Amino acid sequence: MEKKDLLTNIHSACAVGMNLIPPTLLCDSIGSIGLKTPLVVKPETTLAECVDVLQHHKIGSLLVVDEQGKLVGIFTERDCILKVMAKVQSLNEAVVKDYMTPHPIRERAEASIAFALNLMSHGGFRHVPIVDQDDVPIGIVSVKDVVDHIVRKMLEAIYEAVEES
């Protein structure tokens, strides 16, 4: 559907009060979004390596895990800007454990999308690590992932309404 058609269909749907988003969408589990496999590093990983991974994969966060694979921290773009820039002389010598956010808020895949959004909103962060019962990372969800999921569901509803009419 082209942009003009999409805008017309959205306007029409809003004018007649069609529900563009399923009312239970925010009650769906985080796992229903389709979790991304998290990229993980060890606490001794250099900041140079971390920044390289962030840039190469075009992502905003890395999870830091201990020797048993358990989550011990998160290193984000924001950490890089606020904690590293202008403070670190050599990214090749500094290690991530000194600049990560330790003990990040984490959640299980069964938690609702609404709960995850609430965590991010009140905590002021954009990523929530998703862990299993052993605290081993199995995914990561971002605000962008949630927005993309909501938009996808909205577009499905619009396409369905267009096909029915």
CYANA upper distance limits for C-alpha pairs under 8 A (distance plus 0.5 A):
  1 MET  CA      5 ASP  CA      6.68
  1 MET  CA      6 LEU  CA      6.61
  2 GLU  CA      6 LEU  CA      6.53
  3 LYS  CA      7 LEU  CA      6.58
  4 LYS  CA      8 THR  CA      6.70
  5 ASP  CA      9 ASN  CA      6.57
  6 LEU  CA     10 ILE  CA      6.58
  7 LEU  CA     11 HIS  CA      6.58
  8 THR  CA     12 SER  CA      6.61
  9 ASN  CA     13 ALA  CA      6.53
  9 ASN  CA    158 ILE  CA      7.45
  9 ASN  CA    162 VAL  CA      8.03
 10 ILE  CA     14 CYS  CA      6.58
 10 ILE  CA    158 ILE  CA      7.59
 11 HIS  CA     15 ALA  CA      6.59
 12 SER  CA     16 VAL  CA      6.98
 13 ALA  CA     17 GLY  CA      6.63
 13 ALA  CA     18 MET  CA      5.61
 13 ALA  CA     19 ASN  CA      8.23
 13 ALA  CA     20 LEU  CA      7.90
 13 ALA  CA    158 ILE  CA      8.07
 14 CYS  CA     18 MET  CA      6.47
 14 CYS  CA     19 ASN  CA      8.39
 14 CYS  CA     20 LEU  CA      8.44
 19 ASN  CA     23 PRO  CA      8.33
 20 LEU  CA    153 LYS  CA      8.45
 20 LEU  CA    154 MET  CA      5.54
 20 LEU  CA    155 LEU  CA      8.23
 20 LEU  CA    157 ALA  CA      6.27
 20 LEU  CA    158 ILE  CA      7.18
 21 ILE  CA     25 LEU  CA      7.49
 21 ILE  CA    150 ILE  CA      7.73
 21 ILE  CA    153 LYS  CA      6.87
 21 ILE  CA    154 MET  CA      5.57
 21 ILE  CA    157 ALA  CA      7.60
 22 PRO  CA    153 LYS  CA      8.03
 22 PRO  CA    154 MET  CA      8.33
 24 THR  CA     28 ASP  CA      7.28
 25 LEU  CA    113 ILE  CA      8.34
 25 LEU  CA    150 ILE  CA      8.13
 26 LEU  CA    112 SER  CA      7.11
 26 LEU  CA    113 ILE  CA      5.55
 26 LEU  CA    114 ALA  CA      5.34
 27 CYS  CA    112 SER  CA      5.68
 27 CYS  CA    113 ILE  CA      6.57
 27 CYS  CA    114 ALA  CA      6.73
 28 ASP  CA     32 SER  CA      7.05
 28 ASP  CA    112 SER  CA      5.90
 28 ASP  CA    113 ILE  CA      6.41
 29 SER  CA     33 ILE  CA      7.97
 29 SER  CA    109 ALA  CA      6.97
 29 SER  CA    110 GLU  CA      5.62
 29 SER  CA    111 ALA  CA      5.82
 29 SER  CA    112 SER  CA      4.74
 29 SER  CA    113 ILE  CA      6.13
 30 ILE  CA     34 GLY  CA      8.29
 30 ILE  CA     35 LEU  CA      8.16
 30 ILE  CA    109 ALA  CA      5.75
 30 ILE  CA    110 GLU  CA      6.77
 30 ILE  CA    111 ALA  CA      6.36
 30 ILE  CA    112 SER  CA      6.07
 30 ILE  CA    113 ILE  CA      5.65
 30 ILE  CA    116 ALA  CA      7.92
 30 ILE  CA    141 VAL  CA      8.08
 31 GLY  CA     35 LEU  CA      6.48
 31 GLY  CA    109 ALA  CA      5.14
 31 GLY  CA    110 GLU  CA      6.84
 31 GLY  CA    111 ALA  CA      8.48
 33 ILE  CA    145 ASP  CA      7.85
 33 ILE  CA    146 VAL  CA      7.73
 33 ILE  CA    149 HIS  CA      6.75
 35 LEU  CA    138 ILE  CA      8.46
 35 LEU  CA    139 GLY  CA      5.77
 35 LEU  CA    140 ILE  CA      6.76
 35 LEU  CA    141 VAL  CA      6.99
 36 LYS  CA    139 GLY  CA      5.80
 36 LYS  CA    140 ILE  CA      6.40
 36 LYS  CA    141 VAL  CA      7.63
 37 THR  CA    138 ILE  CA      6.90
 37 THR  CA    139 GLY  CA      5.36
 37 THR  CA    140 ILE  CA      7.38
 38 PRO  CA     62 LEU  CA      7.63
 38 PRO  CA     63 LEU  CA      7.35
 38 PRO  CA    137 PRO  CA      7.53
 38 PRO  CA    138 ILE  CA      7.23
 38 PRO  CA    139 GLY  CA      5.51
 38 PRO  CA    140 ILE  CA      6.18
 39 LEU  CA     62 LEU  CA      6.06
 39 LEU  CA     63 LEU  CA      6.78
 40 VAL  CA     62 LEU  CA      6.11
 40 VAL  CA     63 LEU  CA      5.16
 40 VAL  CA     64 VAL  CA      6.03
 40 VAL  CA     65 VAL  CA      7.04
 41 VAL  CA     45 THR  CA      6.85
 41 VAL  CA     50 CYS  CA      8.19
 41 VAL  CA     62 LEU  CA      7.42
 41 VAL  CA     63 LEU  CA      6.83
 41 VAL  CA     64 VAL  CA      5.47
 41 VAL  CA     65 VAL  CA      6.76
 42 LYS  CA     64 VAL  CA      5.99
 42 LYS  CA     65 VAL  CA      5.94
 42 LYS  CA     66 ASP  CA      6.64
 42 LYS  CA     67 GLU  CA      8.12
 42 LYS  CA     96 VAL  CA      8.50
 43 PRO  CA     64 VAL  CA      6.56
 43 PRO  CA     65 VAL  CA      7.37
 43 PRO  CA     66 ASP  CA      7.43
 43 PRO  CA     95 VAL  CA      7.38
 43 PRO  CA     96 VAL  CA      6.10
 43 PRO  CA     97 LYS  CA      5.08
 44 GLU  CA     95 VAL  CA      5.81
 44 GLU  CA     96 VAL  CA      6.79
 44 GLU  CA     97 LYS  CA      6.94
 45 THR  CA     49 GLU  CA      7.09
 45 THR  CA     50 CYS  CA      7.49
 45 THR  CA     95 VAL  CA      5.94
 45 THR  CA     96 VAL  CA      6.28
 45 THR  CA     97 LYS  CA      8.40
 46 THR  CA     50 CYS  CA      6.91
 46 THR  CA     91 LEU  CA      7.07
 46 THR  CA     92 ASN  CA      6.18
 46 THR  CA     93 GLU  CA      6.85
 46 THR  CA     94 ALA  CA      6.10
 46 THR  CA     95 VAL  CA      4.71
 46 THR  CA     96 VAL  CA      6.35
 47 LEU  CA     51 VAL  CA      6.53
 47 LEU  CA     91 LEU  CA      5.45
 47 LEU  CA     92 ASN  CA      6.87
 47 LEU  CA     93 GLU  CA      8.13
 47 LEU  CA     94 ALA  CA      6.32
 47 LEU  CA     95 VAL  CA      5.92
 47 LEU  CA     96 VAL  CA      6.01
 48 ALA  CA     52 ASP  CA      6.59
 48 ALA  CA     91 LEU  CA      5.14
 48 ALA  CA     92 ASN  CA      5.68
 49 GLU  CA     53 VAL  CA      6.75
 49 GLU  CA     92 ASN  CA      8.17
 50 CYS  CA     54 LEU  CA      6.73
 50 CYS  CA     62 LEU  CA      8.07
 50 CYS  CA     96 VAL  CA      7.98
 51 VAL  CA     55 GLN  CA      6.60
 52 ASP  CA     56 HIS  CA      6.43
 53 VAL  CA     57 HIS  CA      6.47
 54 LEU  CA     58 LYS  CA      6.15
 54 LEU  CA     59 ILE  CA      5.70
 54 LEU  CA     60 GLY  CA      6.81
 54 LEU  CA     61 SER  CA      7.35
 54 LEU  CA     62 LEU  CA      7.90
 55 GLN  CA     59 ILE  CA      7.37
 60 GLY  CA     76 THR  CA      6.11
 60 GLY  CA     77 GLU  CA      5.89
 61 SER  CA     74 ILE  CA      7.32
 61 SER  CA     75 PHE  CA      6.06
 61 SER  CA     76 THR  CA      4.65
 61 SER  CA     77 GLU  CA      6.87
 61 SER  CA    127 HIS  CA      7.94
 62 LEU  CA     74 ILE  CA      6.26
 62 LEU  CA     75 PHE  CA      5.70
 62 LEU  CA     76 THR  CA      6.86
 63 LEU  CA     71 LEU  CA      7.41
 63 LEU  CA     72 VAL  CA      8.40
 63 LEU  CA     73 GLY  CA      6.56
 63 LEU  CA     74 ILE  CA      5.03
 63 LEU  CA     75 PHE  CA      6.85
 63 LEU  CA    129 PRO  CA      7.99
 63 LEU  CA    137 PRO  CA      8.33
 64 VAL  CA     71 LEU  CA      6.49
 64 VAL  CA     72 VAL  CA      6.18
 64 VAL  CA     73 GLY  CA      5.30
 64 VAL  CA     74 ILE  CA      5.98
 64 VAL  CA     75 PHE  CA      7.64
 64 VAL  CA     97 LYS  CA      8.43
 64 VAL  CA    100 MET  CA      8.42
 65 VAL  CA     69 GLY  CA      5.58
 65 VAL  CA     70 LYS  CA      5.61
 65 VAL  CA     71 LEU  CA      5.01
 65 VAL  CA     72 VAL  CA      5.77
 65 VAL  CA     73 GLY  CA      7.35
 66 ASP  CA     70 LYS  CA      6.00
 66 ASP  CA     71 LEU  CA      7.17
 66 ASP  CA     72 VAL  CA      6.90
 69 GLY  CA    136 VAL  CA      6.23
 69 GLY  CA    137 PRO  CA      8.16
 70 LYS  CA    134 ASP  CA      7.81
 70 LYS  CA    135 ASP  CA      5.86
 70 LYS  CA    136 VAL  CA      5.01
 70 LYS  CA    137 PRO  CA      7.43
 71 LEU  CA    103 HIS  CA      8.06
 71 LEU  CA    131 VAL  CA      8.45
 71 LEU  CA    135 ASP  CA      6.65
 71 LEU  CA    136 VAL  CA      6.40
 71 LEU  CA    137 PRO  CA      6.81
 72 VAL  CA    102 PRO  CA      6.41
 72 VAL  CA    103 HIS  CA      5.94
 72 VAL  CA    104 PRO  CA      7.98
 73 GLY  CA     97 LYS  CA      8.27
 73 GLY  CA    100 MET  CA      6.44
 73 GLY  CA    101 THR  CA      5.88
 73 GLY  CA    102 PRO  CA      4.68
 73 GLY  CA    103 HIS  CA      5.74
 73 GLY  CA    104 PRO  CA      6.24
 74 ILE  CA    100 MET  CA      6.01
 74 ILE  CA    101 THR  CA      5.79
 74 ILE  CA    102 PRO  CA      7.08
 74 ILE  CA    103 HIS  CA      8.35
 74 ILE  CA    104 PRO  CA      6.89
 75 PHE  CA     79 ASP  CA      6.58
 75 PHE  CA     80 CYS  CA      8.03
 75 PHE  CA     96 VAL  CA      7.77
 75 PHE  CA     99 TYR  CA      7.81
 75 PHE  CA    100 MET  CA      5.07
 75 PHE  CA    101 THR  CA      6.69
 76 THR  CA     80 CYS  CA      6.87
 76 THR  CA    100 MET  CA      8.05
 77 GLU  CA     81 ILE  CA      6.77
 78 ARG  CA     82 LEU  CA      6.39
 78 ARG  CA     83 LYS  CA      8.42
 79 ASP  CA     83 LYS  CA      5.74
 79 ASP  CA     84 VAL  CA      7.36
 79 ASP  CA     99 TYR  CA      7.26
 79 ASP  CA    100 MET  CA      7.07
 79 ASP  CA    101 THR  CA      7.93
 80 CYS  CA     84 VAL  CA      5.43
 80 CYS  CA     85 MET  CA      6.90
 80 CYS  CA     99 TYR  CA      8.25
 81 ILE  CA     85 MET  CA      5.74
 83 LYS  CA     87 LYS  CA      7.58
 83 LYS  CA     99 TYR  CA      6.79
 84 VAL  CA     88 VAL  CA      6.05
 84 VAL  CA     99 TYR  CA      7.54
 88 VAL  CA     94 ALA  CA      7.71
 90 SER  CA     94 ALA  CA      6.94
 91 LEU  CA     95 VAL  CA      8.32
 94 ALA  CA     98 ASP  CA      8.09
 95 VAL  CA     99 TYR  CA      7.92
 96 VAL  CA    100 MET  CA      6.22
104 PRO  CA    129 PRO  CA      8.33
105 ILE  CA    128 VAL  CA      7.29
105 ILE  CA    129 PRO  CA      7.88
106 ARG  CA    128 VAL  CA      6.17
106 ARG  CA    129 PRO  CA      5.44
106 ARG  CA    130 ILE  CA      6.33
106 ARG  CA    131 VAL  CA      7.26
107 GLU  CA    111 ALA  CA      7.29
107 GLU  CA    116 ALA  CA      8.33
107 GLU  CA    128 VAL  CA      7.40
107 GLU  CA    129 PRO  CA      6.91
107 GLU  CA    130 ILE  CA      5.51
107 GLU  CA    131 VAL  CA      6.64
108 ARG  CA    130 ILE  CA      5.77
108 ARG  CA    131 VAL  CA      5.90
108 ARG  CA    132 ASP  CA      6.76
108 ARG  CA    133 GLN  CA      8.32
109 ALA  CA    130 ILE  CA      6.53
109 ALA  CA    131 VAL  CA      7.78
109 ALA  CA    132 ASP  CA      8.29
111 ALA  CA    115 PHE  CA      7.06
111 ALA  CA    116 ALA  CA      7.60
112 SER  CA    116 ALA  CA      6.91
113 ILE  CA    117 LEU  CA      6.66
113 ILE  CA    146 VAL  CA      7.89
114 ALA  CA    118 ASN  CA      6.64
115 PHE  CA    119 LEU  CA      6.72
116 ALA  CA    120 MET  CA      6.78
116 ALA  CA    128 VAL  CA      7.84
117 LEU  CA    121 SER  CA      6.51
117 LEU  CA    143 VAL  CA      7.77
118 ASN  CA    122 HIS  CA      6.53
119 LEU  CA    123 GLY  CA      6.20
120 MET  CA    124 GLY  CA      6.11
120 MET  CA    125 PHE  CA      5.54
120 MET  CA    126 ARG  CA      6.32
120 MET  CA    127 HIS  CA      7.61
120 MET  CA    128 VAL  CA      7.88
120 MET  CA    143 VAL  CA      8.19
121 SER  CA    125 PHE  CA      7.46
126 ARG  CA    142 SER  CA      5.93
126 ARG  CA    143 VAL  CA      5.92
127 HIS  CA    140 ILE  CA      7.21
127 HIS  CA    141 VAL  CA      6.14
127 HIS  CA    142 SER  CA      4.87
127 HIS  CA    143 VAL  CA      7.19
128 VAL  CA    140 ILE  CA      6.21
128 VAL  CA    141 VAL  CA      5.88
128 VAL  CA    142 SER  CA      6.93
129 PRO  CA    137 PRO  CA      7.10
129 PRO  CA    138 ILE  CA      8.46
129 PRO  CA    139 GLY  CA      6.68
129 PRO  CA    140 ILE  CA      4.90
129 PRO  CA    141 VAL  CA      7.01
130 ILE  CA    137 PRO  CA      6.21
130 ILE  CA    138 ILE  CA      6.24
130 ILE  CA    139 GLY  CA      5.35
130 ILE  CA    140 ILE  CA      5.71
130 ILE  CA    141 VAL  CA      7.67
131 VAL  CA    135 ASP  CA      5.57
131 VAL  CA    136 VAL  CA      5.63
131 VAL  CA    137 PRO  CA      4.70
131 VAL  CA    138 ILE  CA      5.74
131 VAL  CA    139 GLY  CA      7.29
132 ASP  CA    136 VAL  CA      5.99
132 ASP  CA    137 PRO  CA      6.96
132 ASP  CA    138 ILE  CA      6.89
141 VAL  CA    145 ASP  CA      6.62
141 VAL  CA    146 VAL  CA      7.99
142 SER  CA    146 VAL  CA      7.06
143 VAL  CA    147 VAL  CA      6.69
144 LYS  CA    148 ASP  CA      6.44
145 ASP  CA    149 HIS  CA      6.64
146 VAL  CA    150 ILE  CA      6.74
147 VAL  CA    151 VAL  CA      6.61
148 ASP  CA    152 ARG  CA      6.53
149 HIS  CA    153 LYS  CA      6.78
150 ILE  CA    154 MET  CA      6.63
151 VAL  CA    155 LEU  CA      6.56
152 ARG  CA    156 GLU  CA      6.70
153 LYS  CA    157 ALA  CA      6.84
154 MET  CA    158 ILE  CA      6.81
155 LEU  CA    159 TYR  CA      6.56
156 GLU  CA    160 GLU  CA      6.56
157 ALA  CA    161 ALA  CA      6.64
158 ILE  CA    162 VAL  CA      6.64
159 TYR  CA    163 GLU  CA      6.64
160 GLU  CA    164 GLU  CA      6.74
161 ALA  CA    165 SER  CA      6.84
